[in-house]
């Protein structure tokens, strides 16, 4: 009996010891400068990951407790970036613009290399084809893909004539779709060139009923020949928490296609400032034709900064002035936006805007979406949507991206062993 007792104790000790050995951290990012705006962290910390979750964030975590250690000294560690405005309903159907089309882009090829772990498609799909978008893109992507559903049933099929078809703008069916799919985090209206507020009011109806924000592309609202003033849109149609994208587009001379943030003297219009103070979200939405230094430079010099930073990624912007999310983030940093504010506008703030507060942070127990950046110093050039250049001496580079605890981008192999190791 005594022998059995001691045998059980020995086996128990082995079990406990074995458990401790079998449960080290999977990955430890050590010595990096962590910026986590939600948790008010801005300093050198270690970040440990286990089973796809953030296991610990601390000033000193024993490296021997991790299977893999990343030396992040001199680098910045942040939550994975959230691109609030991209176009990812890619497909092979001709003449469909950004809805199941050649112009949209599969997310995984363009997100991780820029530190992005969550991408929101901005209106590519409507209630008619959202199920196809979900099956074709959302369910097949490693990137977390969310969506602003279009008020048009057929989505962003083409500016003319499809996106002018008010008969396809069905608030009731859009509300039903938004409530059925948790991936739908907003409703989008874009490119409408009519002279009535009805389509915008339908989008606002969906936002209220589904408790999701409305994203408005300036589209036809504010056209130089349109009686639809943006001040009315800001104060009478949209609610606090709704989003105005392409904030540095337009033409401050007053002769462009869209009314912009600047008046004819180059001053930020007071009602834009008031709208932002009242809770309207202003988003960069760079795109191929919606970011101009002649607008962005004077606006930011006057203190009119974005709430959120996004790309408007598609084939027409990726090889032009926009390029990718980190290029847009770097532009805002170069314009004078503080690094912590740039990170917040790319992580925690968009998570709040879309009511997904589990994202955009490094909460212990949360899914481990992490980005590691180097801050490059040198001679760089940034292009706006007119391909005008601004020289800079600063640029962020994505060194490592982790999605749900798994390394999905490792530019210089900082999370990998040398091939010579035996």
Secondary structure as GFF3:
##gff-version 3
##sequence-region A 1 422
A	DSSP	alpha_helix	2	22	.	.	.	ID=ss1
A	DSSP	beta_strand	27	36	.	.	.	ID=ss2
A	DSSP	three_ten_helix	37	39	.	.	.	ID=ss3
A	DSSP	beta_strand	41	50	.	.	.	ID=ss4
A	DSSP	beta_strand	53	58	.	.	.	ID=ss5
A	DSSP	three_ten_helix	63	65	.	.	.	ID=ss6
A	DSSP	beta_strand	69	71	.	.	.	ID=ss7
A	DSSP	beta_strand	76	79	.	.	.	ID=ss8
A	DSSP	beta_strand	81	86	.	.	.	ID=ss9
A	DSSP	three_ten_helix	107	109	.	.	.	ID=ss10
A	DSSP	three_ten_helix	112	114	.	.	.	ID=ss11
A	DSSP	beta_strand	116	122	.	.	.	ID=ss12
A	DSSP	alpha_helix	130	136	.	.	.	ID=ss13
A	DSSP	three_ten_helix	138	140	.	.	.	ID=ss14
A	DSSP	beta_strand	144	150	.	.	.	ID=ss15
A	DSSP	three_ten_helix	162	164	.	.	.	ID=ss16
A	DSSP	three_ten_helix	166	168	.	.	.	ID=ss17
A	DSSP	alpha_helix	171	180	.	.	.	ID=ss18
A	DSSP	beta_strand	184	189	.	.	.	ID=ss19
A	DSSP	alpha_helix	198	210	.	.	.	ID=ss20
A	DSSP	beta_strand	213	216	.	.	.	ID=ss21
A	DSSP	alpha_helix	230	232	.	.	.	ID=ss22
A	DSSP	pi_helix	233	237	.	.	.	ID=ss23
A	DSSP	beta_strand	243	244	.	.	.	ID=ss24
A	DSSP	alpha_helix	270	277	.	.	.	ID=ss25
A	DSSP	beta_strand	281	282	.	.	.	ID=ss26
A	DSSP	alpha_helix	293	301	.	.	.	ID=ss27
A	DSSP	alpha_helix	315	318	.	.	.	ID=ss28
A	DSSP	alpha_helix	325	334	.	.	.	ID=ss29
A	DSSP	alpha_helix	339	346	.	.	.	ID=ss30
A	DSSP	alpha_helix	348	353	.	.	.	ID=ss31
A	DSSP	beta_strand	370	383	.	.	.	ID=ss32
A	DSSP	beta_strand	389	403	.	.	.	ID=ss33
A	DSSP	beta_strand	406	410	.	.	.	ID=ss34
###
